[in-house]
Amino acid sequence: MKAPEVPLEERPTPRWTTLRVHTVQAAYWNSPHRFNVVPAGRRSGKTELAKRKLIARALMGTEFDDPQFFAAAPTYSQAKRIYWSDLKAMIPRQFITGISESELTIKVVTGSKITVLGMDKPERIEGSPWDGGILDEYGNMKGRAWGDHVRPALADRNGWCDLIGVPEGRNHYYDRAMKAQAEMKELGPDSEWGYFHWKSSGILSAKEIEAAKRDLEPLVFDQEYNASFVNFVGRIYYAFDAVLNCDNVRKLYNPKAPLILCFDFNVDPGVCAIVQEFETDGSKLTAVIGEVHIPNNSTTPAVCRKIIQDWGTHEGRIMLYGDASGGARGTAKTDGSDWDIIERMLGDHFGRARVYNKVPKANPAERARVNAVNTRCVNGLGERRLMVDASACPNLVRDLEGVRALEGGSGEIDKKHDPKLTHISDALGYYIEAEHPIGMHRQVELVRVFGY
């Protein structure tokens, strides 16, 4: 159902104070998307807009006789404090047919009911179908609340939902925001998910922003007032920008051009980054057009089977890059090294003469690999030569955004912070360092697998 195009300055009751005109807020208000992710700065109007949208939808009604809408916050007390008094003050009295102070519900003349509830126990939202609602301060809610409880409760009536709030680091809110951006970028108005972001500085006065900067350390200010998904330990791939380095490059896939497979060897997860190179403005664009990411109990044969499943019709050369150590997995003891397995399985499928191994005898230094990736993301001239398809490669985006530096170190990767991270970005890094190193280009001999 299309969002109501109610003028933002309309004042059904005195509580509907006049809002400052803001382009992104207006776009959110008129969003055609079923679900909207709205990270926005403190005191910048996100909750105010959500309240108005909720009321407008309730007063419009739906095709059902008993439309059900919710306003939810991480706890019951938060939800009541943020929403209850304002909702009662914002709905004109002649439109209200009933109020329950004990259940925090408001009924209106269209038959709609708005319920204010806390998500400290997400199962509270179960039991009745919902037509739509707001999840406020979503970053502070339990990570499984959306998938396990909220979305299923919206399914029967094709209900809508807005996930709003200030970011809380790189948690489930960050993941949901990245997915929403990728889908919106790929599908436009047809995307089920919308993404709308604005800073406090677009609404608050310069004096207020300056005062906040004086009170907060830079990273905290960036999260709270710029609504950034801040990583409070230094990012390894600091040059990667999920907006500027992501695009729908999967559409550039050329079945006759070399397909570059970048491996790292691990059990949880098993990974491979799928890359092609394209000429743009006289230089090469490194495009990550796909990934293999097997979360648990992976094996090298399982990764190879997934590659064949996804890319088995490729007509061009298959180029192999990755961890020179070759991994040490149980299968390797009987079937050879991980590289032996890869070469045999891919050679049998694609043809041995089409599979090339460009893995060096030893891995490059970690810092050299990281520096090469960062420079590919953006160089000193501001040029970006690495593009990642966020829809096709969500785990690589998460890696490039989330891999952290070892605290107290000199730029080394912290491998223990999140064991699920580092692997697929490592895989990509082996390739980038081999073909786009910092300084003098290191020549790597082109060798055909099996000596052909």
N, C-alpha and C positions, 0 to 999 in steps of 0.2 A: 504494500500500500504506500502511495506517495506521501512524503512528509507534508504537513500542512504549511502553506505559505502565508503564515500570519506575520504581519509587520512587527518587527522587534520593538517598535516604540509604542505599540498598542497598550493601553492601561485599563484592563477590565476592572481592577480594583486599585486603590492607592498603593498597594504593595508592589504592583508592577511598575517599578521605577524605570525611568528612561535609561536605555543602554547606549553606550558609545558605539558608533558604526564601526564594524570590524569585518573585513572581507572573509576571513577564514571562518569566523563565527557564523556569518550569514550562509556560507557554504555548508557548514555542519547543520544549521537549522533546516535547510532545504535538501539535505542529503537524500539521494534515491536508494541508498544502500540499506539492506536489512539490518546489518550489524555495523556499529561505528566504534572505532577505537579513538579516544580523544585524550591524549596526554597534553596537558596545558599547565601553565604556571600558576602559582598561588595567587588567589584573589583576582583572577583574570576573567571570571564570569562563566566558567564551564558548568558549575553546579546550578547557577541561576538559569542558564539556558536549558539545562536538563529538566529542571522543575517546570519551566514554561512548556517545553515539548511534551512532557508527561501529561500536563493538564489539557493542552490542546488536543492530544490524541484521545484522552478520556471523554472530552466534551464532543468530539466527533463521533465516538462510538465505532462499532465494527459490525460485521455481518452477523455476529452472534448476539443473543439476547442478553448475555451477562458478561460483557467484556471485563477482563481482569488485567490490571496493571500494577507494577511494583516499583518502589523506590528502596534500594538496598544499599547498605554500607557494611563495613567489616564486622561491626557489632551492633546489637540492638540499641544500645544507648547512643552510639554515634548516629545511627539512622534516625532515631527519634529527634536528636538535637539538630541534625542538618535539615530534615525535611518536614517534620510534623507540623510545627507552628506555621511555617511558611506556606505549606500547601493549603492549610485551612484559611489563611489570610488571602491567598491569591485567587481562590475559586469564588466567584460571586455567590452570595448566599442564596439567591433565587435558583441557582443551578444545583445546590446541594440538597439531597433527599434524606441523608442520614450520615451520622458520624459516630464511630465507636472509639472512645478513648482507651478502652482496655485492649482492643484488637488493633488499634492504629489503622482504621479503615475509613475511607470517605466514599460515599455513594453519590452519584450525580444523576441528572434527569435522563441521560441517554441509557441508563442501566449499567454504566461502567462503575467499577469499584477500584480505588487506588489503595494499595496496602503498603505500609512502611514496615520493613523487616530487617533483621540483622543476619549476616552471613557467617557468624561465628559457628553456627550449626547449619551448613549449606542445605541439609535435607529439609529445612523449613520451607524451602521453595517448592518442594514436591507436593503432590497430592491433588493439584488442580491445574488445568491448562491455563497458560498465560498468553495474553495478546501482545504484551510488550513491557519493557521496564528499563530501569537504570541500575547499573552496578557502579556505585561511587567509591572512590579510593580503591579501585580494583587491584592496584599493586599490593595492597595490604591484605587482600583476601587469600584464602587457601588456594593453592595452585590448581587443585583438581575441581574446584567449585564450578567452573564454567562447563567443562566437558562432562563431568559426572552428574551434575544436578541441574544447572540452569538451562543449558541448551536442550536437553531432553524435555524439559517442562515447556519449552516454546514450540516444540515440534508439532503438536496436534493442531494448533491454530496458525502455524507459520508466523509466529510472533517475532517481534523485533527486539533489539536490545542495544544499549549504548554502554560501553565500558570506558569510564572516565576517571580522571584523577591525575595526581602528580606521579611521575615515575618513581620506582623504588629499586634502583640498581638494575641489574640484568637478570630479572626473575621472569615469571610467567607472563607478566604484563609486557615486558620487552619482547618476548617470543611472539605474543599475540600481535603486538604493534608491527613487528617485522613482517609477519605473514600478511597482515592487512595491507601494508604498503605495497608488498610485492603483488598481491592479487589486484589491488586497485590500479597499479601501474600497468599490469598486463591486460586487464579486462575493462578498465574505465568504468562507465556508468553501469555496466552489466555485472560488475563485481558484487558478490554478496557482502563483502566487507569494505567499509570505508575507513579512511584514516585522516584525522584533522588535528593539527598541532599549532599552537600559538604560544608566544611568550608573554609573561606578565608585563613586559615593557610596552606591548601593544595596547594595554589598557590602563595601567597605573601611570602616575606622573613620574617625571624624571627624578624629582626629589624623593619620592617613595622608593624608587629603584636604587638610587644612590645610598639611601639609608640601609636598605637590605644588603647591599654590597659591603657596607661598613660592618654589618653585624655577622656576616657569614663568610666562611672560607670559600675560596673560588669554586671548588667542586660541589659543595653543598648549595651554593647560590645557583650554579649551573643546573642542578637537578630541580631545585624548588621553584626557581623563577624563570629559567629558560626551558623547563620541562624536558631536560635531556636525560637519556638513560645512561647515567654516569657510571663508569667503572671506577671504584674508589681505590683500586690498585692499578698501577700503570698498565695500559694496554701495550702489548707487544707490537701489534699491527696498527699503530696509532694513525698512520696515513690513510687507512681504509675508512671510507665514508659510505654508510649503507645506502645513502641516496645517490651520491655522485659516482660511486663505483658499482652501482647495480643498474641493470637494464635488461630488457627482454632479448638477450643475445642468442637464446636458443633458436630464434627464427632465422639466424644467420647460418645455421648448420649447413655445411656442404658435404654431401655424402661421398664426393670424389676426392676431397682434400684430406690430408693426413689427420687422423684422429689420435690425439695425444692422451695417453692413460698414465695417471700419476698415482703411484702406490705408496702406502705406508703399511707396515705389517703390525697388526694388533688383533686381539680377540674380541674386545668390547670397546669400541666398535671395529668392524672390518670396513675399510674405506678405499675409495678410488675417486679422484677428481678427473672429469672428462673435459678436455680443452681442445680448442682449435685456434689458429692464428689467422688474422685477417689484415689486409692492407688498408690503412686509412690515412689519408693525407701524407702519403709517402713514408709512413712508419707502420710498424706492426702493432695490432691490438690483440692482446691476449684475452680470449673470451672463454670463461668457464661455463660450459653449456649443459653440464649434467654432473651427477655424482652417484656413487654407490655408498650407502651407509647402512650397514647391517648392525643393529645396536648391540646384540648379545650373541655370544657363542659362535662367532664368525670363524670361517676358515678361508684360506686362499682359494680353494676350489669354489666355495660359495660366492665369493666376490667375482670370480671369473664367470660363473654361470649367470650372475646378474648382469654383467657387462654384455654377455652374448644375448641375453634376453632383451636388453634395452637397445643394443647397437649392432645386433647380429647381421643386419642388412647393409652395413657400411661397405662401400666399394673401394675406398682409398686405403692408403697405408695405415698400419697400426704402429704407433710409436710408444715405446715403453720408457718411463722414467720412474725414479723413486728411491727408496731406501736401499743403499748399496749393501747393507748388512744382510738383507734377504730374509730376515725374521727367523725365529726358531719355534716352530709349531710342531705338534706331534706328527702331522701328516708328512712333514718334510723328512722325517727320519726314514720313512719307507718309500716315499715318492720323489725324493730329491729335495733341493732347496725350494723356497717359495718362488724364486725366479724360474727354476726348472719347471715347476707346476704351471706358472703363468704362460711361459713360452710354449709348453706342450699343449695346454688346453686352447689357448687362443690361436696357436698355429694350426691345430687340427680343424678349427672352425673357419678361420679367415683364409687359411692357406699359408704355409710356412714362408713362402717367398714375400709375403706382404707384411710380416711382423718383424719389426726392427727394435733392437735393444740399444738404448742410449744411456744405460746406467754406468756411471764411472766405477772405478775400482774401490774408491773410498768416498764417504760422504763429505761434503764441504763443512766448514766450521759453521756452527749454529748462527753466530752473529752475521756471517756473510749471507747466509740464507735469508734471515729475517730482514737484513738491510736491502737485499735484492727485491723482496716482496714489497716492502714499504716504498721503495723507489719506483716500482712498477705501478703502485697505487697512485702516487703523485710525485713528480720530480720537482726540481727547483724552479722550473718555469711554470709550474701549475698544470702540467700535462698529465692526464690520467690514461695509462695504457693497460690497465687491468679492469675488465668488466665481468661481473658475476651475474648470472641469471638467478635472482633470488627465489623465484618460484621453483626452479629446477634444482637449486642448490641451497636449501635452507640451512643445512648443517654446516656448510662451508661459511655461510654468512655469520652464523652463530659463532663459529671458531674465530673468524677474523675480527669479530667484534668483542669476543669474550676471553681470548687467551691473554693471560696476565704475565707480567714480569715478576721474577722471583724477588720477594721483598728483601731489601738489604743487599741485593746482588748488583751486578753491573750490566743488567740488560738480558740476563738469561731467562729462558722460558720457565715458568713455574708449572711443572708437570703434575704436581700433586693437588693444585687448587681444585680442579675439576677433571677427574680421570677420563671423562667422556670427550673433553676438548683436546686440542693440539694435533690430533692425528691427521685429519684431512687437510688442515692448513700446512702441516709438515709435508704432506704428499705434494701439494701444489708448490711449496717452496723448493723442493728438490728440482722440479722442472724449471722454475723461474731462475734459480741460481745457475742452472746448467746453460740455459739459452739466453738469459738476460742478466748476467752478473754485473756487479758494480766494478767499474774500472775495466781493465783489459779483458776482452772476451776470451773466455777459456774454451779452447777447441776440444770437442768431444768426438772421437772417431765414430762414424756411422757403421754399425756392424749388423748384418742380417742374422737373425736367429737361425741356429742350426748350421751356420756356415754357408748358407745359400747366397 
